Amino acid sequence: MASDVLSAGVVFLAAAVVAVPVAQRLGLGSVLGYLLAGIGIGPWGLGLINDVEEVLHFSEFGVVLLLFLIGLELNPSKLWQMRQPILGLGGSQVVLTSLVIASLVLLCGQFVGAVDWRVALVIGMGLALSSTAIALRIIEEQGIGGSQTGQSGFAVLLFQDIAVIPMLAVLPLLAGSDGGTWLDLGAMVAGIAVLLVGGHFLLRPLFRWVVMSGVRELFTVTALLLVIGIALGMEILGLSMALGTFLAGVLLAESEYRHELEIAIEPFKGLLLGLFFISVGMAVNLGLLLEYPLQILAAVVALVTVKGLILYLLARLFGIQAKSRSQMAAILSQGGEFAFVLFTAARSEGLLEADLSSFLLVVVSLSMMTTPLILRLQDKWFIRTFKAEASDEPESDVIDREPRVIITGFGRFGQVVGRLLFANKIRVTILERDPSQIQFLRKFGYKVYYGDASQLDLLRAAGAEKAEAIIICTDNPEEVMQVVVLCQQHFPRLKILARARSRVEAHQLLSHGVDRFSRETFAGALDLGRQALVALGMHPYKAKRAEAHFRKLDTTALRDLLPQHSEDVHLATRAREARKELEEIFDREMRGERERHNGWD
């Protein structure tokens, strides 16, 4: 028995090690890699593992642990703030998708054979659910958890997990065996109430008692016991295991043990989620796919298309941005793992025949594989669309607002400069050549105009002849020098301040007579160095003097290097000499400063 478990473990791990890196290198994502690994080792592939249902049931703990960790990120107040997208967007999606798919099943039944409305409703409810594991893994991989896409997607997934409870409760009613249904429903409600009340009063004292024992690994054992115990209790009551552990996580979200729980659970979550994806791949019945290829592929395409369209339209109705709603629709367009639970329960109630249940499970499994591919195609489409929009540049609408200052380039660097000037009531005209950046900045009330600052007519239109200064914040060094030359030739009264990315650009500006510039990394690095000196025990005033002297000496060395700037062959040698000289001067100057300011130390 032990050797069988070890052998199966080796097969699972080897399949993951081979398939996932290949899928990642091909840009398909880790989820599809796990799914392909499952197909390869499953009963319809190499046949290395045949007990699919047992593996799938065990691997569902990966989803359970994932929901527990998500619950830890959401305290009750934050969850209450999300009630509108959860109930509104999530509720609308489940109800509307269930009804639309059920209607389509009834419509198709007219051509292939009559389908009972109860069977159609069960199919609609099962296919309305998306894969929590796949969707949240993709959201995590792409780092969009805090975005509109991630938050709205999570709201829908959370309502779907909640909706599993009434869906399972209504199956006996649809099957006509209502005995004990209301009793079961009461037990479910009572179970959730016990979890919420008991968790609120017992979980923190439990972990406090474990921590006081001083045995570090006991904390991990307790965390696993908590999650597995709650999941088992929820399963006995006929509830969603993932929903129960999610609620437990929410109850612990504001506790002092939250971060330690995350550290304890995270390794198990990743391992079991990978196992879950592999087991889903193993569940794909390739024999059934070969027997009914067109019907299954048509069903998969119809499922993904219908769910995607409904999600997109609902997201638009709820005011979600265009790109976010299309991403969310793609991420949630597949069938979910809870469809396996619902269809299996419906089969045991006699609502679904064995052949139909197998057909639906293949459709759900294949639909899970489409999500990474759809997202990859979507990314390519976004890139192509953005390039098309960027090539269709808008006409410049800049006007002379008689500014005191003109800023060219309003990225991260330019925005800091602009905000400082705005705060001091300085009239500013901003020129930016990125259309998407302009649209974004105008939403926040900035007067930003489209245009290439290296064009003379644009500078004139922006008021360069009357302005006092121009600040060149463009991140392209060649463009910076073009604007400098243009302003020196046509607007000699204009004070020129510029952004220098490094010493090379600083030398170029100095050689053109521009001595007002900022090396973008120099000030921040120097400030960090001062903080390091203080952290190492140096007196703050002394560290500030060291910073000021280094700035002075480095500026002197920068100007000393100017005559050699054009001689590239000797520049590296001269730079090394200057650095050595700088160190010697700095050491000498600091000794003199210590003598002059001894009282401050």
C-alpha positions as CSV (number, residue, x, y, z in Angstrom):
1,M,0.0,0.0,0.0
2,A,2.8,2.4,1.0
3,S,4.7,1.6,-2.2
4,D,1.6,2.3,-4.3
5,V,1.2,5.7,-2.7
6,L,4.9,6.5,-3.3
7,S,4.7,5.3,-6.9
8,A,1.7,7.4,-7.6
9,G,3.5,10.4,-5.9
10,V,6.5,9.9,-8.2
11,V,4.2,9.8,-11.3
12,F,2.4,13.0,-10.3
13,L,5.6,14.9,-9.5
14,A,7.4,13.7,-12.6
15,A,4.5,14.7,-14.8
16,A,4.3,18.2,-13.3
17,V,8.1,18.7,-13.5
18,V,8.0,17.8,-17.3
19,A,4.8,19.4,-18.4
20,V,4.5,22.7,-16.5
21,P,7.9,24.2,-17.5
22,V,7.2,23.3,-21.1
23,A,3.8,25.0,-21.0
24,Q,5.4,28.0,-19.3
25,R,8.1,28.3,-22.0
26,L,5.4,28.1,-24.7
27,G,3.5,30.9,-22.9
28,L,0.5,28.7,-22.1
29,G,0.6,29.1,-18.3
30,S,1.1,26.6,-15.5
31,V,-2.6,25.6,-15.3
32,L,-2.7,24.2,-18.8
33,G,0.6,22.5,-18.1
34,Y,-0.9,20.6,-15.1
35,L,-4.0,19.7,-17.2
36,L,-1.9,18.3,-20.0
37,A,0.2,16.4,-17.5
38,G,-3.1,14.8,-16.1
39,I,-4.2,13.8,-19.6
40,G,-0.8,12.2,-20.2
41,I,-0.7,10.0,-17.1
42,G,-4.5,9.4,-16.8
43,P,-6.5,6.3,-17.9
44,W,-6.9,7.7,-21.4
45,G,-3.3,8.6,-21.8
46,L,-0.4,6.4,-20.7
47,G,-2.7,4.8,-18.0
48,L,-0.2,5.3,-15.2
49,I,-3.0,6.4,-12.8
50,N,-6.5,5.0,-13.1
51,D,-8.4,5.9,-9.9
52,V,-9.5,9.3,-11.1
53,E,-12.4,9.9,-8.8
54,E,-10.4,9.2,-5.6
55,V,-7.6,11.5,-6.7
56,L,-10.0,14.2,-7.7
57,H,-11.8,14.1,-4.4
58,F,-8.6,14.3,-2.4
59,S,-7.1,17.0,-4.5
60,E,-10.2,19.2,-3.9
61,F,-8.4,20.2,-0.7
62,G,-6.3,22.4,-2.8
63,V,-9.3,24.5,-3.6
64,V,-10.3,24.4,0.1
65,L,-6.9,25.7,1.2
66,L,-7.0,28.4,-1.5
67,L,-10.4,29.7,-0.3
68,F,-9.1,29.7,3.3
69,L,-6.2,31.9,2.3
70,I,-8.5,34.2,0.4
71,G,-10.7,34.5,3.5
72,L,-7.7,35.6,5.5
73,E,-7.3,38.6,3.2
74,L,-10.9,39.7,3.6
75,N,-12.1,40.9,7.0
76,P,-15.9,41.0,7.6
77,S,-16.0,44.8,7.0
78,K,-14.3,44.5,3.6
79,L,-16.6,41.6,2.7
80,W,-19.6,43.8,3.6
81,Q,-18.2,46.5,1.3
82,M,-18.2,44.0,-1.5
83,R,-21.8,43.0,-1.0
84,Q,-23.0,44.9,-4.1
85,P,-20.7,43.1,-6.7
86,I,-21.2,39.8,-4.9
87,L,-25.0,39.9,-4.8
88,G,-25.5,42.0,-7.8
89,L,-22.9,40.9,-10.4
90,G,-22.4,37.4,-8.9
91,G,-26.1,36.7,-8.3
92,S,-27.1,38.0,-11.8
93,Q,-24.5,35.8,-13.5
94,V,-25.6,32.6,-11.8
95,V,-29.3,33.1,-12.3
96,L,-29.1,34.4,-15.9
97,T,-26.5,31.9,-17.0
98,S,-28.5,29.0,-15.5
99,L,-31.7,30.0,-17.3
100,V,-30.0,30.7,-20.6
101,I,-28.1,27.4,-20.7
102,A,-31.3,25.5,-19.6
103,S,-33.2,27.2,-22.3
104,L,-30.6,26.2,-24.9
105,V,-30.6,22.6,-23.7
106,L,-34.4,22.5,-24.1
107,L,-34.1,24.0,-27.5
108,C,-31.5,21.5,-28.6
109,G,-33.6,18.7,-27.1
110,Q,-36.3,19.4,-29.8
111,F,-33.8,18.1,-32.5
112,V,-32.1,15.2,-30.7
113,G,-34.8,14.0,-28.4
114,A,-37.0,15.5,-25.7
115,V,-35.3,16.7,-22.5
116,D,-37.1,17.1,-19.3
117,W,-37.1,20.7,-17.9
118,R,-35.7,19.5,-14.6
119,V,-32.7,17.9,-16.4
120,A,-32.2,21.1,-18.4
121,L,-32.2,23.2,-15.2
122,V,-29.7,20.9,-13.5
123,I,-27.4,21.2,-16.5
124,G,-27.9,25.0,-16.5
125,M,-27.0,25.3,-12.8
126,G,-23.9,23.1,-13.1
127,L,-22.5,24.8,-16.2
128,A,-23.2,28.3,-14.7
129,L,-20.4,27.6,-12.2
130,S,-16.8,28.6,-13.0
131,S,-13.6,27.0,-11.8
132,T,-12.6,28.8,-8.6
133,A,-9.2,27.1,-8.7
134,I,-8.3,28.0,-12.3
135,A,-9.7,31.5,-12.1
136,L,-8.0,32.5,-8.9
137,R,-4.7,30.9,-10.0
138,I,-4.7,32.9,-13.2
139,I,-5.6,36.1,-11.3
140,E,-2.7,35.4,-8.9
141,E,-0.2,34.6,-11.7
142,Q,-1.1,37.8,-13.6
143,G,-1.0,39.9,-10.5
144,I,-4.4,41.4,-11.0
145,G,-6.0,40.6,-7.7
146,G,-6.3,44.2,-6.7
147,S,-7.5,45.4,-10.1
148,Q,-11.1,45.7,-11.2
149,T,-10.8,42.4,-13.1
150,G,-9.6,40.5,-10.1
151,Q,-12.1,42.0,-7.6
152,S,-15.2,41.6,-9.8
153,G,-14.1,38.1,-10.8
154,F,-13.6,37.1,-7.1
155,A,-17.1,38.5,-6.3
156,V,-18.7,36.3,-9.0
157,L,-16.7,33.2,-7.8
158,L,-17.7,33.8,-4.2
159,F,-21.4,34.0,-5.0
160,Q,-21.0,30.8,-7.1
161,D,-19.6,29.0,-4.1
162,I,-22.5,30.2,-2.0
163,A,-24.9,29.2,-4.7
164,V,-23.8,25.6,-4.6
165,I,-25.7,25.2,-1.3
166,P,-29.2,25.9,-2.6
167,M,-28.4,24.1,-5.8
168,L,-27.6,20.9,-3.9
169,A,-30.6,21.4,-1.6
170,V,-33.0,21.7,-4.6
171,L,-31.9,18.5,-6.3
172,P,-34.1,16.2,-4.2
173,L,-37.1,18.5,-4.9
174,L,-36.4,18.3,-8.6
175,A,-36.1,14.5,-8.3
176,G,-39.5,14.3,-6.5
177,S,-38.1,12.9,-3.3
178,D,-38.7,15.8,-0.9
179,G,-38.5,13.7,2.2
180,G,-36.0,15.2,4.6
181,T,-35.2,18.1,2.3
182,W,-36.3,20.9,4.7
183,L,-34.6,19.0,7.5
184,D,-31.4,18.9,5.5
185,L,-31.7,22.6,4.7
186,G,-32.2,23.4,8.3
187,A,-29.1,21.3,9.2
188,M,-27.1,23.3,6.6
189,V,-28.1,26.7,8.1
190,A,-27.5,25.4,11.6
191,G,-24.0,24.2,10.5
192,I,-23.0,27.6,9.1
193,A,-24.4,29.3,12.3
194,V,-22.3,27.0,14.5
195,L,-19.2,27.7,12.4
196,L,-19.6,31.5,12.6
197,V,-20.4,31.6,16.3
198,G,-17.9,29.0,17.3
199,G,-15.2,30.4,15.1
200,H,-15.7,33.9,16.5
201,F,-15.3,32.8,20.1
202,L,-13.0,29.7,19.9
203,L,-10.5,30.1,17.1
204,R,-8.3,32.8,18.7
205,P,-8.1,31.2,22.1
206,L,-7.2,27.9,20.4
207,F,-4.3,29.4,18.5
208,R,-3.2,31.4,21.5
209,W,-3.0,28.1,23.5
210,V,-1.1,26.4,20.8
211,V,1.4,29.2,20.5
212,M,2.0,29.2,24.3
213,S,3.1,25.6,24.0
214,G,6.3,26.8,22.3
215,V,6.3,24.0,19.7
216,R,6.5,25.7,16.4
217,E,5.4,22.9,14.1
218,L,2.2,22.4,16.3
219,F,0.9,25.7,14.8
220,T,1.0,24.2,11.3
221,V,-0.6,21.0,12.6
222,T,-3.4,23.1,14.2
223,A,-3.9,25.1,11.0
224,L,-4.3,22.0,8.9
225,L,-6.6,20.4,11.5
226,L,-8.8,23.5,11.4
227,V,-9.1,23.5,7.6
228,I,-9.6,19.8,7.2
229,G,-12.0,19.6,10.1
230,I,-14.2,22.4,8.9
231,A,-14.1,20.9,5.3
232,L,-15.1,17.5,6.6
233,G,-18.0,19.0,8.7
234,M,-19.2,20.9,5.7
235,E,-19.2,17.8,3.5
236,I,-21.1,15.8,6.1
237,L,-23.8,18.5,6.1
238,G,-23.9,18.5,2.2
239,L,-22.3,22.0,2.0
240,S,-19.4,23.4,0.0
241,M,-16.1,22.6,1.8
242,A,-14.5,25.6,0.2
243,L,-17.2,27.9,1.4
244,G,-16.8,26.7,5.0
245,T,-13.1,27.2,5.1
246,F,-13.5,30.6,3.4
247,L,-15.8,31.7,6.3
248,A,-13.2,30.4,8.8
249,G,-10.5,32.5,7.0
250,V,-12.7,35.6,7.2
251,L,-13.2,35.1,10.9
252,L,-9.4,35.0,11.4
253,A,-8.6,37.9,9.0
254,E,-8.2,40.4,11.8
255,S,-6.5,38.1,14.2
256,E,-2.8,38.4,15.2
257,Y,-2.2,34.9,13.7
258,R,-3.2,35.8,10.2
259,H,0.3,36.0,8.6
260,E,1.6,32.9,10.4
261,L,-1.4,31.0,9.1
262,E,-0.7,32.1,5.5
263,I,2.9,30.9,5.9
264,A,1.8,27.6,7.3
265,I,-0.8,26.8,4.7
266,E,0.7,28.3,1.5
267,P,3.0,25.3,0.6
268,F,0.2,22.7,1.0
269,K,-2.1,24.9,-1.1
270,G,0.2,25.1,-4.0
271,L,1.0,21.4,-4.0
272,L,-2.7,20.3,-3.8
273,L,-3.9,22.8,-6.4
274,G,-1.4,21.4,-8.8
275,L,-2.7,17.9,-8.0
276,F,-6.2,19.1,-8.5
277,F,-5.4,20.4,-12.0
278,I,-3.7,17.2,-12.9
279,S,-6.7,15.2,-11.7
280,V,-9.0,17.3,-13.8
281,G,-6.9,16.5,-16.8
282,M,-7.1,12.8,-15.9
283,A,-10.9,13.0,-15.9
284,V,-11.0,13.9,-19.6
285,N,-12.6,10.9,-21.2
286,L,-10.7,10.8,-24.5
287,G,-12.7,7.7,-25.6
288,L,-15.9,9.7,-25.4
289,L,-14.2,12.5,-27.2
290,L,-13.2,10.2,-30.0
291,E,-16.8,8.8,-30.2
292,Y,-18.6,12.2,-30.2
293,P,-15.9,14.7,-31.3
294,L,-18.2,17.3,-33.0
295,Q,-20.9,17.2,-30.4
296,I,-18.4,17.7,-27.5
297,L,-16.4,20.4,-29.2
298,A,-19.6,22.2,-30.2
299,A,-20.8,22.0,-26.5
300,V,-17.5,23.4,-25.3
301,V,-17.5,26.3,-27.7
302,A,-21.2,27.0,-26.9
303,L,-20.5,27.0,-23.1
304,V,-17.5,29.3,-23.3
305,T,-19.2,31.7,-25.7
306,V,-22.5,31.9,-23.8
307,K,-20.9,32.4,-20.4
308,G,-18.3,34.8,-21.8
309,L,-21.0,37.0,-23.4
310,I,-23.3,37.0,-20.4
311,L,-20.4,37.9,-18.1
312,Y,-19.3,40.7,-20.5
313,L,-22.8,42.2,-20.8
314,L,-23.4,42.1,-17.0
315,A,-20.0,43.6,-16.3
316,R,-20.8,46.4,-18.7
317,L,-24.2,46.9,-17.0
318,F,-22.4,47.2,-13.7
319,G,-20.0,49.8,-15.0
320,I,-16.8,47.8,-15.3
321,Q,-14.2,49.1,-17.7
322,A,-13.9,47.6,-21.2
323,K,-10.6,45.8,-20.8
324,S,-11.4,44.6,-17.3
325,R,-14.8,43.1,-18.3
326,S,-13.3,41.3,-21.3
327,Q,-10.6,39.8,-19.1
328,M,-13.1,38.8,-16.4
329,A,-15.3,37.2,-19.0
330,A,-12.4,35.2,-20.4
331,I,-11.2,34.1,-16.9
332,L,-14.6,32.9,-15.8
333,S,-15.9,31.4,-19.1
334,Q,-15.1,27.8,-18.3
335,G,-17.0,25.2,-16.3
336,G,-16.1,24.6,-12.7
337,E,-15.0,21.9,-10.3
338,F,-18.3,22.2,-8.5
339,A,-20.1,21.0,-11.6
340,F,-18.5,17.6,-10.9
341,V,-20.1,17.6,-7.4
342,L,-23.5,18.8,-8.7
343,F,-23.7,16.4,-11.7
344,T,-22.6,13.5,-9.5
345,A,-25.3,14.3,-6.9
346,A,-27.9,14.7,-9.7
347,R,-26.9,11.3,-11.0
348,S,-27.3,9.7,-7.6
349,E,-30.8,11.3,-7.4
350,G,-31.7,9.9,-10.8
351,L,-31.9,13.2,-12.6
352,L,-29.0,12.5,-15.0
353,E,-28.2,9.3,-16.8
354,A,-24.7,7.9,-16.7
355,D,-23.9,8.7,-20.4
356,L,-25.2,12.3,-20.1
357,S,-23.2,12.8,-16.9
358,S,-20.0,11.5,-18.5
359,F,-20.6,13.8,-21.6
360,L,-21.1,16.8,-19.4
361,L,-18.0,16.1,-17.3
362,V,-15.9,15.9,-20.5
363,V,-17.3,19.2,-21.7
364,V,-16.5,20.9,-18.3
365,S,-13.0,19.4,-18.3
366,L,-12.2,20.6,-21.8
367,S,-13.6,24.0,-21.1
368,M,-11.1,24.4,-18.3
369,M,-8.3,24.0,-20.8
370,T,-9.6,26.7,-23.0
371,T,-9.1,29.5,-20.5
372,P,-5.3,29.9,-20.7
373,L,-5.6,29.8,-24.5
374,I,-8.3,32.4,-24.7
375,L,-6.3,34.7,-22.4
376,R,-3.2,34.3,-24.6
377,L,-5.2,35.2,-27.7
378,Q,-6.8,38.1,-25.8
379,D,-3.4,39.5,-24.8
380,K,-2.3,39.4,-28.5
381,W,-5.5,41.1,-29.5
382,F,-5.0,43.8,-26.9
383,I,-1.4,44.4,-28.0
384,R,-2.4,44.6,-31.7
385,T,-5.3,47.0,-30.9
386,F,-3.1,49.2,-28.8
387,K,-0.6,49.5,-31.6
388,A,-3.4,50.3,-34.1
389,E,-4.7,53.0,-31.7
390,A,-1.2,54.4,-31.2
391,S,-0.5,54.5,-34.9
392,D,-3.7,56.5,-35.4
393,E,-2.3,59.5,-33.5
394,P,-4.7,62.3,-32.7
395,E,-4.2,65.8,-33.9
396,S,-2.5,68.2,-31.5
397,D,-5.0,70.3,-29.7
398,V,-2.5,72.4,-27.8
399,I,-3.2,76.1,-27.2
400,D,-1.2,78.9,-25.7
401,R,-2.5,79.3,-22.2
402,E,0.4,81.7,-21.4
403,P,2.1,79.3,-19.1
404,R,5.1,80.2,-17.0
405,V,6.5,76.7,-17.4
406,I,6.2,74.0,-20.2
407,I,6.7,70.4,-19.2
408,T,7.5,67.9,-21.9
409,G,6.8,64.3,-21.0
410,F,4.4,63.5,-18.2
411,G,5.4,60.0,-17.0
412,R,6.4,59.2,-13.4
413,F,9.3,61.7,-13.5
414,G,7.3,64.5,-15.0
415,Q,4.3,64.0,-12.7
416,V,6.4,64.6,-9.6
417,V,7.7,67.9,-11.1
418,G,4.3,68.9,-12.2
419,R,2.6,68.3,-8.9
420,L,5.2,70.4,-7.1
421,L,4.5,73.3,-9.5
422,F,0.8,72.9,-9.3
423,A,0.9,73.0,-5.5
424,N,2.7,76.3,-5.8
425,K,0.1,77.8,-8.2
426,I,2.5,77.9,-11.2
427,R,0.7,78.0,-14.6
428,V,1.9,74.9,-16.5
429,T,1.3,73.5,-20.0
430,I,2.1,69.8,-20.3
431,L,3.0,68.1,-23.6
432,E,2.8,64.3,-23.9
433,R,3.0,62.1,-27.1
434,D,1.4,58.9,-25.6
435,P,-2.3,59.1,-26.5
436,S,-3.3,56.5,-23.8
437,Q,-1.3,58.4,-21.2
438,I,-3.1,61.6,-22.1
439,Q,-6.5,60.0,-21.8
440,F,-5.6,58.6,-18.4
441,L,-4.2,61.9,-17.0
442,R,-7.2,63.9,-18.2
443,K,-9.4,61.8,-16.1
444,F,-7.6,63.2,-13.1
445,G,-8.0,66.8,-14.2
446,Y,-4.6,67.4,-15.7
447,K,-4.5,69.8,-18.7
448,V,-2.3,67.5,-20.9
449,Y,-1.9,68.1,-24.7
450,Y,-0.9,65.7,-27.3
451,G,2.2,66.6,-29.3
452,D,5.9,66.0,-30.1
453,A,7.9,68.6,-28.2
454,S,10.8,68.3,-30.8
455,Q,8.5,70.1,-33.3
456,L,9.1,73.9,-33.4
457,D,5.5,74.7,-34.4
458,L,4.2,72.8,-31.3
459,L,6.5,74.6,-28.9
460,R,5.3,78.0,-30.4
461,A,1.7,76.9,-30.0
462,A,2.3,75.9,-26.4
463,G,3.6,79.4,-25.6
464,A,7.4,78.9,-25.6
465,E,8.1,82.4,-26.7
466,K,6.5,83.9,-23.6
467,A,7.1,81.1,-21.1
468,E,9.9,81.5,-18.5
469,A,11.1,77.9,-18.4
470,I,10.8,74.5,-20.1
471,I,11.3,71.3,-18.1
472,I,12.2,68.4,-20.4
473,C,11.1,65.2,-18.6
474,T,11.1,62.9,-21.7
475,D,12.7,59.5,-21.0
476,N,14.3,59.4,-24.5
477,P,17.8,61.0,-24.2
478,E,18.0,61.8,-28.0
479,E,14.6,63.6,-27.8
480,V,15.8,65.5,-24.8
481,M,18.8,66.8,-26.7
482,Q,16.6,67.7,-29.8
483,V,14.4,69.8,-27.6
484,V,17.4,71.5,-26.0
485,V,18.9,72.4,-29.3
486,L,15.6,73.6,-30.7
487,C,14.9,75.8,-27.6
488,Q,18.4,77.3,-27.6
489,Q,18.1,78.3,-31.3
490,H,14.6,79.7,-31.3
491,F,13.8,80.6,-27.7
492,P,17.1,82.0,-26.2
493,R,15.2,83.6,-23.2
494,L,13.7,80.3,-22.2
495,K,15.3,78.7,-19.1
496,I,16.0,75.1,-19.9
497,L,15.8,72.4,-17.2
498,A,16.2,68.7,-18.2
499,R,16.1,65.1,-17.1
500,A,19.4,63.2,-17.3
501,R,19.1,59.4,-17.1
502,S,22.8,59.0,-16.2
503,R,26.2,60.7,-16.3
504,V,26.4,60.3,-20.0
505,E,23.3,62.4,-20.6
506,A,24.5,64.9,-17.9
507,H,27.7,65.4,-19.9
508,Q,25.7,66.0,-23.1
509,L,23.6,68.6,-21.4
510,L,26.7,70.3,-19.8
511,S,28.4,70.4,-23.2
512,H,25.3,72.3,-24.6
513,G,25.5,74.8,-21.8
514,V,22.6,73.3,-19.8
515,D,23.6,73.2,-16.1
516,R,20.1,72.8,-14.6
517,F,19.4,69.1,-14.8
518,S,18.6,66.2,-12.5
519,R,20.1,62.8,-12.8
520,E,17.0,60.7,-12.1
521,T,18.6,58.0,-9.9
522,F,21.3,60.1,-8.3
523,A,19.2,62.0,-5.7
524,G,17.2,58.9,-4.6
525,A,20.4,56.8,-4.4
526,L,22.2,59.4,-2.4
527,D,19.3,59.8,0.0
528,L,19.2,56.0,0.5
529,G,22.9,56.0,1.2
530,R,22.4,58.7,3.9
531,Q,19.7,56.5,5.5
532,A,22.2,53.6,5.4
533,L,24.8,55.6,7.3
534,V,22.3,56.6,10.0
535,A,21.1,52.9,10.3
536,L,24.8,51.9,10.8
537,G,25.1,54.3,13.8
538,M,26.2,57.6,12.3
539,H,24.7,60.7,13.8
540,P,22.0,62.1,11.5
541,Y,23.6,65.5,11.2
542,K,26.9,63.9,10.3
543,A,25.3,61.7,7.7
544,K,23.6,64.7,6.2
545,R,27.0,66.5,5.9
546,A,28.4,63.4,4.3
547,E,25.6,63.5,1.8
548,A,26.1,67.2,1.0
549,H,29.8,66.8,0.5
550,F,29.4,63.8,-1.7
551,R,27.0,65.7,-3.8
552,K,29.4,68.6,-4.1
553,L,32.4,66.5,-4.9
554,D,30.6,64.3,-7.4
555,T,29.3,67.4,-9.2
556,T,32.8,68.8,-9.4
557,A,34.1,65.5,-10.8
558,L,31.3,65.5,-13.3
559,R,32.4,68.9,-14.6
560,D,36.1,67.9,-14.6
561,L,35.3,65.0,-16.9
562,L,33.5,67.2,-19.4
563,P,36.6,68.0,-21.5
564,Q,37.3,64.3,-21.9
565,H,33.7,63.4,-22.7
566,S,34.2,63.3,-26.5
567,E,37.3,61.1,-26.2
568,D,35.5,57.8,-25.7
569,V,38.8,55.8,-25.7
570,H,40.1,57.6,-22.6
571,L,36.8,58.1,-20.9
572,A,36.7,54.8,-18.9
573,T,40.3,55.3,-17.7
574,R,39.6,58.9,-16.7
575,A,36.4,57.8,-14.9
576,R,38.4,55.3,-12.8
577,E,41.0,58.0,-12.0
578,A,38.2,60.4,-11.1
579,R,36.6,57.9,-8.8
580,K,39.9,57.3,-6.9
581,E,40.5,61.0,-6.8
582,L,36.9,61.6,-5.5
583,E,37.4,59.1,-2.7
584,E,40.7,60.8,-1.6
585,I,39.1,64.3,-1.7
586,F,36.1,63.1,0.1
587,D,38.1,61.5,2.8
588,R,40.2,64.7,3.2
589,E,37.2,67.0,3.2
590,M,35.3,64.9,5.7
591,R,38.3,65.0,8.1
592,G,38.3,68.8,7.8
593,E,34.6,68.9,8.3
594,R,34.9,66.8,11.5
595,E,37.4,69.3,12.9
596,R,35.1,72.3,12.0
597,H,31.9,70.8,13.3
598,N,33.1,68.7,16.2
599,G,30.5,70.2,18.5
600,W,27.7,68.8,16.4
601,D,29.0,65.2,16.6
